[in-house]
Amino acid sequence: MFAIYKRELKAYFLTPIGYIFCGIFLALSGISFSVTTLLAQSTNSLPFYFMIMIGIFAIIIPILTMRLFAEDRRGRTEQVLLTAPVSLT
């Protein structure tokens, strides 16, 4: 499983797409944190920030996985990955 993680991370960060998604994520999380702390009426604004982060993750993670699925189909490796006995360690 570690080899698959390593290959995917290398594929993302050898191209500009990984850095673009990191920049977008950092910008959105910074903006959402700033907005929630500035507009909060109380000092307990952190739960609202995490609720917004769930929404950001719900958008960014499917975009990243769509690219992986399309790349596996194009390379015809999805059947190999789905039938391989891959362990978590």
N, C-alpha and C positions, 0 to 999 in steps of 0.2 A: 504494500500500500504506500510505503514511503517513496518508492520509485515513481509511482503514479503522481503523487503530490509534487515531487521534485520536477518531473517532466512538465507538468501543467504550470507550475510557477515559473519555470524557465521560459516556457512559451509565452507567458504573459509579459515578463519583464525583459525579454529580448526585443519586443516590439513596443511601440509607444502606447499601445492600448492599455497596458497595465498601469503605466504612469498616469495616463489620462483618467482612468477610473479611480486611482488613489487620490488624485487631485480633486476630482468631483466629489468623492466621498468626504475628504477633509474639508472642502469648502462648504458642503451642505451641513456637515455636523457642526462646524464652527458657526455658521449662520443660525442654525436652529438653537444652539446653546446660547448665543448672544440674544436672540429674540426671546427665548423663554426666560432668561434671567432679567432682561430689561422690562418685560411686560408682566412679570410675576408680581402679584400683590403681596405675597408672603415670601419668606425665605426658603420655603420648601418647593423649589422649582425643578428639582432634579427628576422627579417622576414624569413630569411633562416632557422633559428632554428625552428620556428613554422611550416614551411612547412615540415621539417623532422619529427616533432612531429605528424603531421597529418598522415604521413605514418606509424609511430610506433603505433599509436592508431588504424589505419586501420588493423594492423596485430594482436595486442593483444586483442582487444575487441571481434572479432569473435571467437578467441580461447577460451576465457572465456565463451561466450554464448553457444558455442557448448557443453561444459561440462554441462551447466544448462539444455539445451534441452534434452540431453541424460539421465540425472538424472531424469528429469520429466517423460520421456517415460518409464524408467525402474521402477519407482515407481508408474506408471499409474496415475499421478496427473495432467497431462497436460490438460485433458478435464475439470477437475474441475477448474483449473486456468483460462482456456479460457472462460468458461461460467459463472464464478462467477462475480457478480456485484461489482468490486473493484473500489473504488474511489481513487483519488490522495492524498486526505488528510487523 
